[in-house]
Amino acid sequence: MNWRERIETTPEVLAGKPVIRGTRLAVEFIPELLAAGRTEAELLANYPRLAHEGLLACLSYASHLPHEFRSYPISA
């Protein structure tokens, strides 16, 4: 899944937060709902503009972020 094809940031939409292309659904919202116990079927039924591929793009994007962030412990 190439999340770059389905995720976009536009300053005019949700203050530039990453969203699923063609929607106003913030990428961060989808993993939050899944973590809260919602199913894919529920999400697709409740958000008609959301497609399976958009949901996968959100998860792919979320898994990509930790690889981009580098944290180094401070020794005491």
Backbone as CSV, one residue per row, in Angstrom:
resi,resn,N_x,N_y,N_z,CA_x,CA_y,CA_z,C_x,C_y,C_z
1,MET,0.851,-1.187,0.000,0.000,0.000,0.000,0.888,1.238,0.000
2,ASN,0.748,2.059,-1.013,1.455,3.331,-1.070,0.536,4.412,-0.497
3,TRP,0.721,4.733,0.771,-0.162,5.688,1.437,-0.083,7.075,0.801
4,ARG,1.008,7.387,0.135,1.172,8.714,-0.468,0.131,8.993,-1.562
5,GLU,-0.427,7.948,-2.130,-1.451,8.116,-3.161,-2.821,8.447,-2.565
6,ARG,-3.013,8.169,-1.290,-4.333,8.323,-0.670,-4.388,9.342,0.459
7,ILE,-3.233,9.796,0.929,-3.179,10.740,2.047,-2.679,12.077,1.515
8,GLU,-3.340,13.160,1.935,-2.911,14.484,1.499,-2.982,15.474,2.652
9,THR,-2.225,16.526,2.528,-2.299,17.634,3.477,-2.551,18.904,2.675
10,THR,-3.545,19.643,3.093,-3.917,20.900,2.460,-4.184,21.897,3.573
11,PRO,-3.523,23.049,3.557,-3.701,24.015,4.638,-5.159,24.393,4.902
12,GLU,-5.998,24.357,3.873,-7.399,24.756,4.027,-8.285,23.664,4.627
13,VAL,-7.780,22.458,4.707,-8.575,21.335,5.223,-7.990,20.897,6.560
14,LEU,-8.787,20.992,7.602,-8.391,20.600,8.962,-7.033,21.177,9.374
15,ALA,-6.821,22.426,9.018,-5.592,23.145,9.391,-4.331,22.426,8.936
16,GLY,-4.421,21.704,7.821,-3.244,21.053,7.266,-2.939,19.669,7.812
17,LYS,-3.815,19.137,8.647,-3.605,17.766,9.137,-3.697,16.793,7.969
18,PRO,-2.971,15.680,8.023,-3.125,14.668,6.975,-4.554,14.117,6.984
19,VAL,-5.151,14.055,5.793,-6.503,13.525,5.638,-6.519,12.506,4.507
20,ILE,-7.561,11.702,4.477,-7.765,10.787,3.380,-8.215,11.613,2.180
21,ARG,-7.516,11.467,1.074,-7.789,12.258,-0.131,-9.272,12.221,-0.480
22,GLY,-9.832,13.390,-0.743,-11.233,13.499,-1.127,-12.204,13.498,0.043
23,THR,-11.669,13.512,1.270,-12.529,13.538,2.456,-12.014,14.604,3.413
24,ARG,-12.721,14.760,4.501,-12.254,15.590,5.605,-11.980,14.710,6.816
25,LEU,-11.677,13.439,6.576,-11.363,12.502,7.650,-9.869,12.542,7.942
26,ALA,-9.530,12.972,9.158,-8.122,13.018,9.550,-7.576,11.601,9.659
27,VAL,-6.355,11.436,9.201,-5.712,10.125,9.238,-5.668,9.594,10.670
28,GLU,-5.390,10.452,11.639,-5.281,10.030,13.038,-6.596,9.466,13.578
29,PHE,-7.703,9.871,12.993,-9.027,9.453,13.453,-9.276,7.959,13.233
30,ILE,-8.799,7.420,12.124,-9.082,6.031,11.764,-8.426,5.043,12.741
31,PRO,-7.117,5.128,13.020,-6.541,4.209,14.013,-7.162,4.365,15.402
32,GLU,-7.554,5.601,15.745,-8.214,5.814,17.042,-9.517,5.026,17.118
33,LEU,-10.307,5.076,16.050,-11.571,4.334,16.033,-11.331,2.824,16.079
34,LEU,-10.353,2.356,15.320,-10.042,0.920,15.327,-9.544,0.485,16.705
35,ALA,-8.716,1.303,17.333,-8.209,0.983,18.673,-9.330,0.974,19.703
36,ALA,-10.385,1.745,19.450,-11.533,1.794,20.361,-12.485,0.616,20.138
37,GLY,-12.166,-0.239,19.163,-12.986,-1.431,18.965,-13.931,-1.391,17.783
38,ARG,-13.933,-0.305,17.036,-14.780,-0.244,15.846,-14.237,-1.196,14.793
39,THR,-15.116,-1.754,13.996,-14.692,-2.665,12.940,-14.591,-1.906,11.617
40,GLU,-13.907,-2.528,10.670,-13.826,-1.924,9.344,-15.220,-1.754,8.750
41,ALA,-16.060,-2.745,8.920,-17.424,-2.665,8.386,-18.177,-1.484,8.975
42,GLU,-18.016,-1.243,10.270,-18.677,-0.091,10.904,-18.166,1.223,10.325
43,LEU,-16.854,1.312,10.155,-16.284,2.546,9.616,-16.771,2.801,8.198
44,LEU,-16.777,1.767,7.379,-17.219,1.935,5.993,-18.704,2.290,5.927
45,ALA,-19.492,1.764,6.844,-20.926,2.075,6.866,-21.175,3.493,7.382
46,ASN,-20.400,3.917,8.377,-20.614,5.231,8.988,-20.007,6.382,8.201
47,TYR,-19.018,6.100,7.379,-18.334,7.139,6.606,-18.334,6.730,5.136
48,PRO,-19.397,7.072,4.416,-19.584,6.603,3.041,-18.448,6.964,2.076
49,ARG,-17.738,8.041,2.329,-16.632,8.431,1.433,-15.356,7.667,1.737
50,LEU,-15.342,6.924,2.834,-14.186,6.111,3.199,-14.239,4.793,2.439
51,ALA,-13.126,4.410,1.847,-13.015,3.127,1.147,-11.987,2.263,1.863
52,HIS,-12.033,0.990,1.590,-11.082,0.043,2.186,-9.639,0.513,1.965
53,GLU,-9.342,0.995,0.771,-7.988,1.453,0.446,-7.584,2.668,1.280
54,GLY,-8.520,3.547,1.570,-8.234,4.690,2.424,-7.928,4.264,3.847
55,LEU,-8.659,3.292,4.321,-8.415,2.755,5.655,-7.018,2.129,5.725
56,LEU,-6.663,1.344,4.716,-5.323,0.745,4.680,-4.240,1.813,4.589
57,ALA,-4.503,2.873,3.843,-3.532,3.961,3.726,-3.289,4.609,5.085
58,CYS,-4.329,4.775,5.876,-4.181,5.345,7.227,-3.296,4.463,8.089
59,LEU,-3.512,3.172,8.023,-2.706,2.252,8.821,-1.262,2.223,8.333
60,SER,-1.081,2.271,7.034,0.266,2.294,6.474,1.000,3.569,6.876
61,TYR,0.297,4.688,6.814,0.867,5.972,7.226,1.244,5.925,8.710
62,ALA,0.349,5.404,9.531,0.605,5.319,10.974,1.810,4.434,11.276
63,SER,1.999,3.371,10.519,3.145,2.494,10.762,4.437,3.115,10.225
64,HIS,4.325,4.025,9.286,5.490,4.699,8.713,6.089,5.725,9.682
65,LEU,5.247,6.392,10.441,5.700,7.495,11.300,6.795,7.115,12.292
66,PRO,6.698,5.991,13.003,7.770,5.667,13.947,9.132,5.478,13.276
67,HIS,9.138,5.098,12.018,10.397,4.936,11.303,11.041,6.283,10.995
68,GLU,10.235,7.318,10.936,10.728,8.655,10.637,11.208,9.394,11.883
69,PHE,10.734,9.003,13.018,11.051,9.691,14.265,12.225,8.991,14.936
70,ARG,13.241,9.747,15.238,14.400,9.191,15.915,14.464,9.771,17.332
71,SER,14.541,8.886,18.281,14.615,9.298,19.670,15.836,8.642,20.301
72,TYR,16.610,9.415,20.974,17.807,8.884,21.608,17.725,9.168,23.100
73,PRO,17.864,8.137,23.910,17.770,8.343,25.368,18.913,9.208,25.874
74,ILE,18.600,9.986,26.865,19.603,10.812,27.515,20.197,10.003,28.660
75,SER,21.477,9.839,28.657,22.084,9.060,29.749,22.183,9.930,31.004
76,ALA,21.979,9.287,32.131,21.965,10.017,33.403,23.324,10.248,33.956
